[in-house]
Amino acid sequence: MKYPRLIILCLCGMVGAVPLSAAESTPIPLGPIGGKGAITEGKAQVLITSLLPDAPGTVAGLRVNDVVIGVFGQSFSETPKAGYLGATQELALAIERAESADGKLALRVLRPGKGEIAVD
């Protein structure tokens, strides 16, 4: 009778150890870009989920569903489980760099149906 209990405990332990799906995303604000994005664990990108009509991102040519894959010619690092490193941190640092210089933020963007484009 001890074996069924052991099996149940092992199965419960395995279920508890299963990580969240990598497809689950976390919303993030895009700061002065003027909208919201989403990051996904294990991905090196930020999905644009919303933009304000007259925001700098919209004026520069960003669109909802664009996927930002890098800045200033560099690709993002993967976003780890913690969520605020990788693409999130690198985008924030690039925004800070742009604001302290000439205000131009050179984004590498994947646009559905077009492929990679540059948005300045």
C-alpha positions as CSV (number, residue, x, y, z in Angstrom):
1,M,0.0,0.0,0.0
2,K,3.0,2.3,0.3
3,Y,3.7,2.3,-3.4
4,P,0.5,4.0,-4.6
5,R,1.1,6.8,-2.1
6,L,4.7,7.1,-3.2
7,I,3.6,7.3,-6.9
8,I,1.1,10.1,-6.1
9,L,3.7,12.1,-4.2
10,C,6.2,11.7,-7.1
11,L,3.5,12.8,-9.6
12,C,2.5,15.8,-7.5
13,G,6.2,16.8,-7.2
14,M,6.6,16.6,-10.9
15,V,3.5,18.7,-11.6
16,G,4.8,21.3,-9.2
17,A,8.1,21.4,-10.9
18,V,6.8,22.1,-14.4
19,P,7.7,25.7,-15.4
20,L,5.2,28.1,-16.9
21,S,4.8,27.9,-20.6
22,A,7.4,29.9,-22.5
23,A,4.5,31.3,-24.6
24,E,3.1,33.2,-21.6
25,S,4.0,36.8,-21.8
26,T,4.4,39.6,-19.3
27,P,3.2,43.1,-20.1
28,I,5.6,46.0,-19.8
29,P,5.4,49.8,-20.3
30,L,7.4,51.2,-23.2
31,G,8.1,54.5,-21.4
32,P,8.7,57.4,-23.8
33,I,8.0,55.2,-26.8
34,G,4.4,55.7,-25.8
35,G,2.7,52.3,-25.5
36,K,2.9,48.9,-24.0
37,G,4.7,45.8,-24.9
38,A,5.0,42.2,-23.9
39,I,8.1,40.1,-23.1
40,T,8.2,36.3,-23.1
41,E,10.6,34.2,-21.0
42,G,13.3,32.7,-23.2
43,K,12.8,35.1,-26.1
44,A,15.0,37.9,-27.2
45,Q,12.3,40.4,-28.2
46,V,9.6,42.8,-27.1
47,L,6.1,42.5,-28.8
48,I,4.4,45.9,-29.3
49,T,0.9,45.4,-27.9
50,S,-0.4,49.0,-28.0
51,L,0.7,52.5,-29.0
52,L,-0.7,55.9,-28.3
53,P,-1.8,57.8,-31.4
54,D,0.7,60.7,-31.3
55,A,3.4,58.9,-29.3
56,P,7.0,59.0,-30.5
57,G,6.9,55.3,-31.3
58,T,3.9,55.8,-33.5
59,V,5.4,58.9,-35.2
60,A,8.6,56.9,-35.9
61,G,6.6,54.2,-37.6
62,L,6.1,51.4,-35.0
63,R,2.9,49.4,-35.3
64,V,1.0,47.1,-33.0
65,N,2.3,43.5,-33.4
66,D,5.7,44.7,-34.5
67,V,8.4,42.7,-32.6
68,V,11.4,44.7,-31.5
69,I,14.5,42.4,-31.7
70,G,17.3,44.9,-30.9
71,V,18.6,48.4,-30.6
72,F,21.4,50.4,-32.2
73,G,22.3,47.5,-34.5
74,Q,22.6,44.9,-31.7
75,S,20.2,42.0,-31.0
76,F,18.6,41.6,-27.6
77,S,19.6,38.9,-25.1
78,E,17.0,36.4,-24.1
79,T,14.7,37.4,-21.3
80,P,15.3,35.1,-18.3
81,K,12.6,33.8,-16.0
82,A,12.9,36.8,-13.7
83,G,11.7,39.0,-16.6
84,Y,13.4,42.3,-16.1
85,L,16.8,41.4,-17.6
86,G,17.5,40.6,-21.2
87,A,15.3,42.4,-23.7
88,T,13.5,44.5,-21.1
89,Q,16.7,45.9,-19.5
90,E,18.4,46.4,-22.9
91,L,15.5,48.3,-24.3
92,A,15.4,50.5,-21.1
93,L,19.1,51.2,-21.3
94,A,18.8,52.1,-25.0
95,I,16.0,54.5,-24.3
96,E,18.1,56.1,-21.6
97,R,21.1,56.3,-24.0
98,A,18.9,58.0,-26.7
99,E,17.4,60.5,-24.2
100,S,20.9,61.5,-23.0
101,A,22.1,62.0,-26.6
102,D,20.1,63.2,-29.6
103,G,16.8,61.5,-28.8
104,K,17.0,59.0,-31.7
105,L,16.4,55.4,-30.8
106,A,17.4,53.0,-33.6
107,L,15.2,49.9,-33.3
108,R,15.5,46.6,-35.1
109,V,12.0,45.4,-35.8
110,L,10.4,42.3,-37.2
111,R,7.1,43.3,-38.9
112,P,4.6,40.6,-39.8
113,G,4.5,40.1,-43.6
114,K,7.6,42.3,-44.2
115,G,10.5,40.8,-42.2
116,E,13.2,42.9,-40.5
117,I,13.0,46.7,-40.8
118,A,14.7,49.6,-39.1
119,V,12.6,52.1,-37.1
120,D,14.3,55.3,-36.0
